Amino acid sequence: MDLIASIDRKLDQLASQSLTRRRRVAETRCAPRQVVDGRPLLAFCSNDYLGLAAHPRVIEALRAGAELYGAGSGASHLVSGHSAAHAQFEERVAQFVSPHLVEARALYLCTGYMANLAVLTALGSEPDAMIFSEALNHASLIDGARLAKAGVTVYPHGDLDTLACQLTASSASTRIVVTDSVFSMDGDLAPLPGLLELCERHGAWLVVDDAHGFGVLGAHGRGALEHFALRSPHLVYIGTLGKAAGVGGAFVAAHASVIELMIQRARPYIYTTAAPPALAHALLASLDIIGGEEGAALRDRLSALVAQLDHELRLERWQRPASQTPIQPIIIGSNDEALRAAAALHEQGLWVPAIRPPTVAPGTARLRVTLSAAHTHEDVAQLAAALNKLERT
Ligand SMILES: *Cc1c(COP(=O)(O)O)cnc(C)c1O
């Protein structure tokens, strides 16, 4: 009984700090208009930036993939779970991002979380390697760095000068700089051109987690590397596929030797059952849409919605850090006030999540608005009006 009581004390402590999280049950597909816990809501919280999670072609490809390959893969990739669908997707996505890499090859993994563990443990497998990790990196990169045998140095957010000093001072055998491209709670971009220049100068790898950029940034949706027109054999690129691609999983694209090392050594790739092949089959359709004319039109539409929100919001007390991406945070400060704001929006049928520590720094609790090409201009106008009014009450 004492064991249970000690857990309950921890839970009570979270509750007393307004840090208890609860899950809402979505009863309909991922789309702006959903039924959640029995109630219709207009949602501004998914990372389905292009609306592909409910796209008829992607859904049909998922169905066709299940017919072709069955429901599950049955084993890990190195045993017998590697299907033609996985292989095709890897080839196609490697080609898609190849303008930005040298001798590009790609590897499909079950989740972005696992892809980040896989990359950092494979590249940082030696104790005398060093990982230079951006302060606002996603939890999965932090966990990957913890799991790697390499040492870890954190550099301040966006601070190229401090990183340059740290690289100069380091005598590590292998140096790995790792960063989110689009910061998931702020929506700002990492200074990737400066980071790549530093990495080239110091003979370091640059690992870029483009979870929120792939499909969204760049004229063809190739992501942050296309946005900044970067190319290098020392880039290791991670694109996640549950966000703009609308399905699930992730890929790592890099020089063929990096990918071969991961197949041989990366435990989060090797020791897990391969994702259902139907997902990879559905992703072939997503990739087609992202890279084609439809994808370009969806990105134009998304940009117009972001500009509209920016234009219509009139906030005085709450802070809005500059963000050109569909991630539009509204920083409120206290956990309580952020929760009250989210609850008040919910009363009006709007679903905007309140994000609290430890996901963000203490004192920066916020509403995290995300926009999707599936939203309408009326949806955005409704949200802006509700936020403007709420801030004044
Ligand atoms: C969502 C996210 C991940 C994890 O990807 P999943 O496929 O959801 O596991 C990794 N990095 C960043 C920056 C993310 O936002």
Ligand as a Chemical Component Dictionary entry (heavy atoms), coordinates in Angstrom:
data_LIG
# 
_chem_comp.id                   LIG 
_chem_comp.type                 NON-POLYMER 
_chem_comp.pdbx_formal_charge   0 
_chem_comp.three_letter_code    LIG 
# 
loop_
_chem_comp_atom.comp_id 
_chem_comp_atom.atom_id 
_chem_comp_atom.alt_atom_id 
_chem_comp_atom.type_symbol 
_chem_comp_atom.charge 
_chem_comp_atom.model_Cartn_x 
_chem_comp_atom.model_Cartn_y 
_chem_comp_atom.model_Cartn_z 
_chem_comp_atom.pdbx_ordinal 
LIG C1 C1 C 0 6.914  15.373 -32.770 1  
LIG C2 C2 C 0 8.389  15.566 -32.705 2  
LIG C3 C3 C 0 9.261  14.475 -32.653 3  
LIG C4 C4 C 0 8.770  13.067 -32.476 4  
LIG O1 O1 O 0 8.221  12.561 -33.626 5  
LIG P1 P1 P 0 7.125  11.398 -33.491 6  
LIG O2 O2 O 0 7.036  10.837 -34.850 7  
LIG O3 O3 O 0 5.880  12.065 -33.025 8  
LIG O4 O4 O 0 7.651  10.428 -32.490 9  
LIG C5 C5 C 0 10.611 14.722 -32.717 10 
LIG N1 N1 N 0 11.097 15.981 -32.789 11 
LIG C6 C6 C 0 10.288 17.046 -32.804 12 
LIG C7 C7 C 0 10.879 18.410 -32.887 13 
LIG C8 C8 C 0 8.913  16.882 -32.751 14 
LIG O5 O5 O 0 8.115  17.935 -32.730 15 
# 
loop_
_chem_comp_bond.comp_id 
_chem_comp_bond.atom_id_1 
_chem_comp_bond.atom_id_2 
_chem_comp_bond.value_order 
_chem_comp_bond.pdbx_ordinal 
LIG C1 C2 SING 1  
LIG C2 C3 SING 2  
LIG C2 C8 DOUB 3  
LIG C3 C4 SING 4  
LIG C3 C5 DOUB 5  
LIG C4 O1 SING 6  
LIG O1 P1 SING 7  
LIG P1 O2 DOUB 8  
LIG P1 O3 SING 9  
LIG P1 O4 SING 10 
LIG C5 N1 SING 11 
LIG N1 C6 DOUB 12 
LIG C6 C7 SING 13 
LIG C6 C8 SING 14 
LIG C8 O5 SING 15 
# 
